[in-house]
Amino acid sequence: MTIGIWVLGDQLWAGQSALQSRIQQNQQTPVIFIESLHHAQQLPYHLQKLVLVWSAMRHFAEELRQAGWPVTYTQAVDFQTPLIDWIEQHQISELRVMTPTDRPFAQLIRKLELPCSLTLFTNNRFVWDEEDFKQWASSRKRLVMEDFYREGRRRFNILMVGDQPAGGRWNFDRENRKPPKGKLTLPEALWFEPDTITQAVIDWVKQSEAFKASQTYWDTEPFRWGVTRQQALQVLQFFVQTRLSDFGPYQDAMVTGEQTMWHAMLSPYLNLGLLHPLEVLEAAEQAYTENQSEWELSSVEGFVRQILGWREYMHGIYCYMDADYPERNWFSHTQPLPTFYWTTETPMNCLHQVLSQVKELGYAHHIQRLMILNNFALIAGISPQELEDWFHAAFIDAYDWVMQTNVIGMGQFADGGLIASKPYAASANYIKNMSDYCKKCVYNPRARTGENACPFNFFYWDFLARHYDKLKNNHRMGQILRNLERLAPEELQQIRLQASEWRTQQLNSPS
């Protein structure tokens, strides 16, 4: 009886459960990695995402070889053909796989017709176990992230003093919303030069006929991401040493030409499995303990909330929701995704800046994603499903479990409020306050109508008017809707006409 292990492309960690199940018998346990071209062509994925995943897979495969595992690494059209050949060649009677995080991939594995038994091991890539989250959620009337976050702090003893939160407060969010006023001294980011393995992947995806669509939209170089666990640990240490202490105040700020600000840049490595979230949390907490006389707790708590709060919550909700969740569309938005999401060619400077950054890097921080990219799509009435597909294709840290909940739920409110307590809709005023984008834009962030009116303004008020009946029962929308009611009927009519004309004439679907 031979047991084999299939390592998936987002499970690149020696501590993952399937590998751990045979760690004592590793030299007698064949391991396979498969690059599937068909899988990589499901969407026009960012070329840097393809490079990151495949280079990281190849590096991890080599690490396992050096540790004594017999490793097979193959590239094929699909997964099933090379998997069956490998199973038959090694006379494998049981195939072990750590349960995939993404639901569609788990279904794909279960449907494979394999000549051996299949054992799925518990996914141990998150702080919260999936079943523990479901048990917590089933006991709640409402799935409020703040409640979940506090329970996580208690359960895993993160930033706690006894049974109380460090600093006497659970949440320092109010201190972490400073606009980028004045001259800011921004920290450098830690990047890496491609090695031979990575460069080979870069050269291949740049030239392959298989990725023509991706080559149209995305830049491959400069590719500067880490591709190994050692490099991911360096990024973590660099963040803790140079950025964490000042992370909080400006985590929502946006500055032209500044791609990373104080953000950790850890999400690609966490989502590949190169880092475990618990070790990230423990590193942040240890650094705070050693420097608490000099550091503001608000920065450390804000970072912990993103990992132990938001990231774990998004994964838990993904596992908890029904299979129809990705198709939800509470506002019945059907406008096609504008061409400029792919091309970056729009006179709206905020969108142009963020989309150009995504084209170059495959990355934007959470406020750029939520309050620029998601916000515009929401108020303009873009299809949540088309937007989610774009996010999934465009971002280097994108996976099904991440993008469904963040786009369908948080960004588009398409689930009717299961995740967010109100729609994250905002006018140009928010962007003007939290960025410098408006300074060099052709549109006037103060104008609601007229030739130079910012589209964020007339789409925002049109959105509120279009969905007034759906929003009026939301207690957090009361003041906002009262502001809508104060608009003169003539101005509201002009706003809605301009929004309709823009939607018809300017928001064209991709060719």
Secondary structure, DSSP 4 states (H G I P E B T S, - for coil): -EEEEEPPTT---TTSHHHHTTGGGGGG--EEEEEEHHHHTSS---HHHHHHHHHHHHHHHHHHHHTT--EEEEEESSSHHHHHHHHHHTTEEEEEEEPPSSHHHHHHHHH---SSEEEEEPP-SSSS-HHHHHHHHHT-SS--HHHHHHHHHHHHT-SEETTEEGGG-S--GGGG-----S---PPPPP-----HHHHHHHHHHHH-GGGHHHHHH----S-----SHHHHHHHHHHHHHHTGGGTTTTTT-B-TT-SSTT----HHHHHHTSS-HHHHHHHHHHHHHHHTTTS-HHHHHHHHIIIIIIIHHHHHHHHHS-TTGGG--TT---BPPPTHHHH---S-HHHHHHHHHHHHHS---HHIIIIIIIHHHHHHTB-HHHHHHHHHHH-TT--HHHHIIIIIIIIT-TTSSSS-SS-----HHHHHHHBSGGGG-SSBTT-SSSTTB-HHHHHHHHHHHHTHHHHTT-GGGHHHHHHHHHS-HHHHHHHHHHHHHHHHHT-PPP-
